[in-house]
């Protein structure tokens, strides 16, 4: 393998590579190293840091390099260096000692620019902090759930909401996924497994709710929502949230009980009303009800026959004064005052048939206020 070929390989690398002899002089530099220092290879070969750097910096470099020369121990560290344009970079330097076949020692330094890497890590760190703050204020538990082709499952991520939701620390669930899955109520497990299987097969959003039995014995209703993503290795990832819906289920149960009770009462009232109507329809006496404005709201069949009103005729437009002769209206009006004060009036009266036939009757009229 020729020297020219090796030089081409070294010059194709983005990372600066420098080789020093035992006198700390540069004997080899690739193009990236020359660019970093801002000098040509011809200017740098055979020279040391004292020829280009401030004395303080040159002394520091010499001391660090000398440790490697004398100890033979590789030196890995993160440092700040300025390039030829004065731009400061965060770099990872690796200095290693090599000997040739005749015992000459050389120090090989590889410099990797970690500026962007550190910035990326800072951004990721900031994002992680933000995610933790957000997840800490989200009701319930955020999670990342993975199911592998062999049937095994993991939770790569679980938010701190798991503590309050199910009494389990995130790291405990991550270490042993069955911890939270085993809390699913025995009566709900088949439904849970079926729901996960359907979501995995169809890659449709997963939505499920069921009971969980906590270590304390408390039973909670939890609702899960997530979206599946198929991975190249055949695994499926679900990213979602698990929330406590116990109070909602309690309200639903209370409403169901209340509705059932109300339905029962309505049914009883309906049956009672039907019985009363049947009694009123069976009597041969005239029975009618009018509202506060004097219009009829009910009249039994005996009353309709007495007044000549058809069985199917609408009585809501008939005023009670239309069923009384005109000559007794004034007398009846006076009697009604007693009705309003005492709540009941009894006496002899006359009703008027639709064919103007007067019908003498004994009447009992009662007033009732309905709220």
C-alpha positions, 0 to 999 in steps of 0.5 A: 500500500503506497504512501500516496494512497494512505495520504489520500485516505487521511485527507478524505477524513473530516476529522483533523489528524496530527502526528508528532515525533518525540521532539513534539514536532509535526511530522504528518497532518491531514488536510483537515488539521491544516485547515483547523490550524490555518496553515499549509502543510509545508509551513507546519511539518517539522514545527511545533506549537511554539512556532504558531500558538501563544506560549501558555497554550503551547506549554499546556499542549506540550505537557499533555503530550509529554504525559502520553509519551512517557506513560504510553496511556491513551489520553481521551478528553473534551476540550475547547479550541479555537480554529484559524478564524477564531471560532471556538469549538468543543472537540474530543481529542484522542492522543495515542502512542505508537512506535515504529519498527526501530523504536521511534515513538510517535504521538497520534492525535485525532480531533473530533468536533463535538460542537454540533453533537453537544448542541444536539444533546443540549436541545435533546436535554431541554426537550426532555425537561419540557416533556417531563414538565408537560407529562407531569401536568397531564392527567394520567400516564403517558407511555410508549408500549412495544409488542414484539413478534415473539409476543414479548412486551416492553414499556420504553417510556412511562411518565411519572403519572403512573405513581398516582394512577396505579401506584407503580413507579415508571422504572418498575413498569419499565423493568417488569411490564407485567406489573401493570398488566397484571393489575387488570381485573380478571374479568377484563383481561380477555377484552383487553388482550382482544383489543390490543390484538385487533389494533395490532392487526389493523393498525387502527387507533387503540381505545379501551377502558376497564377495571384495574385492581391496585395493590391497595385493593382499590378498584379504578376504571382506566381508559387507554388511547393510543396509535400503533406504528409498525416497525421494520423489525415486525414490532409494533409501537403504541404511543398514548395515554392512560387516564382515570375515569373512575368518577365518570363511571361512578356518575354513569352508574348513578345516572343509570340507577336514577334513570331506572328508578325514574322509569319505574316511577313513571311506569307506576304512575302511568299504570296508576293513571291508566287505572284511574282513567279506567275507573272514570270511564267505567262510571255513568256519572259525568266527570270532566277536568278543565284548566285555570283558563276554563278549557277542558283537558279531560272528559269521560265518555259518560260526560261526552254522551251527556253533552253530545260531544263525540268520542274523538272530538277535541275538547281542548277548544271547548270552554266550560261556559259553553256547556252551561245555559247563559241564564245561570252563568251569573249565578254560577260565577257567584258560586265559583267564588265559594269554590276558590275560597273553600276548594269545593262547591256542591249544589244543583245546576244545569248543563247544556247539550250541544243541541241546546237541551238543558240537563238538570244535574247535581254537581260537585266541583273541586279546585286544585292547584298543580305546581 
